[in-house]
Amino acid sequence: MTHTPTPARLRGLAEAADLSRTPVDITAVLDHLVAEADTAVPTSIGFPGAVDLDHREVMARLGHRLWNNIGDPTDTGGTPHTRILEQAVIAWLADTLHMPTDDRWGYVTTGGTEGNLSALHAARRRLPTARIYYSTAAHYSIPKIIEMLGARGVVVNASADGEMDYDHLAVRVRRHRRWPAIVVATAGTTMTEAVDDTTRIHTILDEHDVPGRHVHVDAALSGIPLALDGRLRLDDDSGIGSITVSGHKFLGVPTPCGVVLIRDSLRREGTPVTYTATLDSTVTGSRCGLAAALLWHAIATHGREGHRWRVSEARRLATYTVDRLTAAGWPAWRHPHAFTVVLPTPPATVRTKWLLATDADISHLICMPGVTQGQIDAFVTDLTDTTAPASSPDPGHPHPPRPIPHPRRASSPAAGIGTP
């Protein structure tokens, strides 16, 4: 069983979905999509989407209407749709991050990329000549956003474990110290779930007397888990100006979405729009009110303690996964806070079946809430079944993997970023 549809199946689906044909077999197309998704569930462990939360009540009760949260999220005038739920989501996340009540603003986005765009746009409007620093392990949206903003980006190396190389950051800041700095720190890099140390970033900016700064944290995956731990904080001592998290990762919302939080003192107020009778303060203007309702439902159903339990169970499974893989001869590792388990790249047959994310010599699987120990055991079985012992005389069989770099602080908590 694989996740990649055969060319024949793709052609069949394309033909069935072709709107130029009459009639269109709507039922067949929908049945095909559901069947493909159901087939993929047992072996979908390579990308970060929680699968333990049940959103059917919200979808059943709200999914047949338009919920358009247009304008500023703080405005309850006009037709509010689900803005009151959006405000509750923003308040819950800001409270969890210990963000000052008198210096917070945010909204529900289409996902982490829009959150990054919104935050960096706000930062650059305040610091128009700033250089935007980001690491080679940062999300792929960052250089794209820098280009969209017409800004100057400065690339900083990342170490083998995915964390920013602070020595190289210092070198880059020294070269550009005449200009303000916007630094993108990552809390949960895409391949290794590494966390950049904002305390060290601020120290480097201080040492070089940078004339103005904004530190933004792209925390799409790890933001909520680290905030629930108290390891990630946006209080006044943190010096963090903005953050973005995804809603379809840890909270498992069945539509791409996220939340961006920006210190209210670091942004400009939106422009009044007569047509909508509200301020235009967000990137998209219209926002998905259904996403806000789904986020609210996920938070309200479990609360902080329920979500802390989900975090601990995901990390427990990640620890188990490292132990199982290591015992099977695959030198896996994880950052202490991470759901992500990094291992040498398995054979193509295993990667295809289990839909692993791969970057050259390393791959990862992610023990998101809802992934089970049975799935991990099945994955390890498939892995060992396709790997011959080192003494195998058959040169056609793959050999056990080479060791890969371990994190620099394999036994320490997420360093620096909001550590209380």
N, C-alpha and C positions, 0 to 999 in steps of 0.2 A: 504494500500500500504506500503510495506517495501522495504528496500534496500538489504536485505539478500536473495539471490536466493534460491529457494527450492532445496532439494537434487535431485528431479527429473529433474529440469531445469539444474542443474549443470551437471548431468549425460548426459543429452541430448547435452549440449554444448561440453563436453569432447569427446563424441562419434563423434560429427560433426568435431571437431578439430583434431582428431586422425590421424596423418600423416602416420600410417601404413595401413590405410584403403584406398581403391581405388574405386571410386574417392573421393576426399575431397570436400565437399560442401563449397567452400570458401565464396560465397555470404551469405549463411545462418549463418556462423560463424560471419562474419562482421556485418550483420544485427542484430544479437543477442547482440553483444557487444554495438553497437550504441543504441539499444533499452533500454538496461539495464542502460546505462549512461544517456539517456534522461529521463528515469523514475526517476532517483535519483536526478536530478537537483533541483526540487522544494523544497526538504527537506534536502539538503546538507548544513547544517549550523554549523556543529561541527568541521570542520577542515579548516585550513587557505589557501584557494586558491581563489584569486579574479576572478570574472566571468564577469566583465564589459568591458573588453578590447577585441577587435576583431583582431585576429591574422591571419585571413584567407588569406589576401593578401600575406603575407610572405610565408605561407604554400603552397599556390597555385603556387607561382613563384619560390620558392627555394626547395620545399619539395621533388622534384623528382631527386635531385642530391646529390652526396656526398660532404659535406662541412667539411673538416677535418683540423682544426687549430692545426697542429702539431708543437711541439717545443716551444720556448720561445715566448710569446705573443708580445714582442716588435720587433721581427724580421719580416721584410717584404720581405725577400729574398725568393727564391724558388717559390713555389706555395702558395701564401698567403691565398687563399680561403677567409674567412671572418675576417681575423685577424685585418684589418683596422677598422671593426665595433667593434670587441672585444676591441681594444684600445680605441675607442670612449666611450664605456660603462664604462671601467675602469676609464677613465678621468672624465666622468660625475659624477660617484659615489664618486671618490676621491675629486673632487671639491666640491660636495655637503657636504662632511664631513670635508671640510677645511683641507685636508691633504696637507702637504708641497709639492710643485711641484718638489722639488729636492730630495725628500725622500719618493717615493711611487713606488710600484710595485704590480701587481696583474694579475689575469686571470679569465676566466669564467670556473667554476667548474661544476661537476655533481650535486651539491647541497651543503647544509650546512655541511654535514658530511665530504665531501672531503675538504671543506674550513677549517674546524676545524683541520683536519689531516695535511693539508699543513702548516697552521700557527703553530701548536704545534710542528711539525717536525722541522720547521725552528728555533723555540725558543729553542728546546732541543739540536740542533746541536751547538748552541751558548752557552747553559748552560747545559752541559751533566749531571751534578749531581743534577739538580734542582728537587724539589718536585713540582708536579702539583696539585694545589688546585682547587677544584670545589665543587659546592653546591649540595645538594640532589635534588634540583629543576633543575639542569643543564640537557641539552639534553642527551638522552641515548647514544649518540655516544661518549661522552667524556670518560667514563671508558673503552669503547672498544678501543678507540684510544690510551689511556695510556697503555693498555695491548699490543697493536700492536707495540708501540714504546719501550717496555721494560722499561718503566719509573716507578717511584714511585708516586702513586696518594695519595692525602690527601683529605678526604671527609669532607666538612663543612656543618653544619646544615643550613636549610632554615626555615624561619618563616612560619606561617600559610598562609600568603598572597603570598608566593613564593620567596620573596627577601632573599638574603644571610643574615645569622646571623653573623654580624660583630664581636660581642663579641666572638662567637665561632671561627671565623677566627683568631682572635687575640690569642686565646688559642692554636690553631693548629700551627700558625706561631711561637709562642714562643717556642714550643716544637721542631720545626725543623729549628730554626733560623740560624743554622750553614751552611745551604745549600741555594743556590739560589732558588728563587720562580718564578714559572710560574702560574699565576692565571687566571682562566677562569671565566670571568664575563658574565652574560647573560642579553641581552636586549630583553626581551620578552620570559619569560619561557613558557613551553608548556601548562601548565594548567591554569595559571592566568595572563600571559603576564606581569609578574613582571620585574623590571629593577634593576640590581645591581648597586651600587654606586661606581664608580671607584675612585672617590676622597677619599672616606673612605678607600678603599682597599689600595691605595698608602700611606695614613696616617699610617695605621697599619704596612705596610712594612717598612716605615721610622722609626717608633717607635722602631722596633726590629732590625734595622741595618742589614737588609737582604743583603747578599753579591751578588747582581745581581738579576735582575727581568725582567719579561716580562708579561705584562697584555694583554690578548687576549679577545675580545668581540665577543661572539656568538650572533649575532643580526639577525638571520634568518628571523623572522617576522617583528620586530619593527625597524630594522636598518634604512631603507629608510624613513618611517614616522617620526622617531625621528630626523633624519638628516635634513629633510625638515623643521622641526620646529626650527632647530638650537639647539636642546637639546642634540644631540649626535655629538661630534666633535672629529676629530683625528688630531688637530693641535698640535704644540709642547708642549703646556701647559697641554694637556690631559694625557700625559704619556702612551697612549695606543699604543701598538706595532703592533697590527693586528686586523682585523675584518672580519667576514664573514656574507653575507646576502644570502637569497634565491631569486631566480628569479621566481619561480612558486607560490610564496605566494602573496606579494603585487602587483607585476607586472603581475601576472596571466599567465605567459608563459605556453603553453600547453605541456611542457616536463620538468621533473625535472632538475633544473640547479641552479646556484648561482654565486656569485663573492666573491673571497677572495682578500683582500688588506693587504699587509705587508710592513712595512717600509723597504725601500731598504737597509738601513744601518744595518739592523738586520738580514739579510739573506746572505747565500753564493750564489755566481753565479753558474748557472747550468754547467753541464759537456758537452763539445762539442761532438756531435755525427756525424760521417762522413756520415753515411747512410742518415740522414735527413738534413745534412748541417745546423744545428742549435743547440742551446743549449737545453739540457734536464733539464728544470727547474721546471716542473710541476709534479704533482703526476701521472697523467694518460698518459702523453706524447701526445697522440692524444686527441683532445678536440672537442666537438660537435660545429661545425661552425654554424649550424642552430640555436642552442640555442643563440649564440652571436647575430645573426641577429634578432632573435625574441626579445631579450632584447633591442637591439638598436631601433627597431621599436616601442616598447612600450614606451621607453623614448622619442624618437623623435616626436611621434604622439601627446603627451600631454605636454611635457616640465615640468619644475619645477612647474609653477603655476597650470597647469592642475592636476598634482599629489598632490599638496597641497590641491586642492579642493576635490580630492578623499579622502584624509585623513580626512578632516573636515566632509565630508558627512558620512563616516564610523563611526566616533566618535559620530556624532549627532544621528545616528541610534542606537548606543550602549547605549547612554544615554536614548533614548526613550525605549529601551528594558528593561533596569533596572527599569524604572518607571512603565512600563506595568506589569512586573513580580511582582514587589513589591505590586502594587495595587491589583494584583490577589492573594496575600497571599504567594508569593514565594520570600523570602528575598535575592534578587540578588544584586550583586555589581560588580564594575569594577575599575581598576586603572584609574586615570584621563586621561592618554594618550592612553588607551587600546581600541582595537576593541573587546576584549574578555570579555564576560559577564559570571560570575561565579554564579552558583545556586546550591541548594541542589539536589542530584541525583533524577531525576524523575523516575516514574515507568518504567519497562522494555519496555512496549509497546511504550511509548513515545520515549525512547532512541533509540529503533530500527528503528522506522519510521524516526526520525529526525537525525539519525547518530551522536549522541552527543558523545563527548569525555568524559570519566568518570574515576575518580580515587577515589575509595571507596565512601565517603559520598558527594563528589562534582562532578559536571559535568560542562561543559561549552559549549556555542555556540559562534561563532565568526562572528561579523558583518563586514565581508570583503566587499570591494567595489563590488557592484553588488547584494548583498543581499538586499531584499526590505522590506519595512514596512509591506507589505501584508504577506510576509513569517513569519515575527515576530508575527503578529496578529494571523495567523493560528496556529503557534506553541503554543502561549499562550492559544488559544481556546482548542486545544487538551490537553494541560496540565491541565486546569481547568475542562475539561469534565471528566478526569480520576481521579480527586482528590475530595473526599467527604469533606464536611464541618467538622470542628472539632467536632460539636455536632451530627454528623451522628451516629445513633444507630447501623448501620450495621458494625460489626467488620470486614467484608470481604473487605471493601473499604479502600483504602489508606488514611491516614490522611495528613493534611498539613505539610509542611516540618519544621524541626527544624532550628533555625537560624544558620548561618555559619560565621566564622571569616571574618571581613572586613579588608581591607588593613590598615596599620598603618598610612599612609598619604593619606587618602581618598580624601582630598581636595587640595593636593599639586601636582605640576608637577612631572615628572619623576625625582627623586632625584639624584643629584650628577653627573650622567653620562653625561659628556659634557655640563652641564648646563652653558650657557654663563653668 
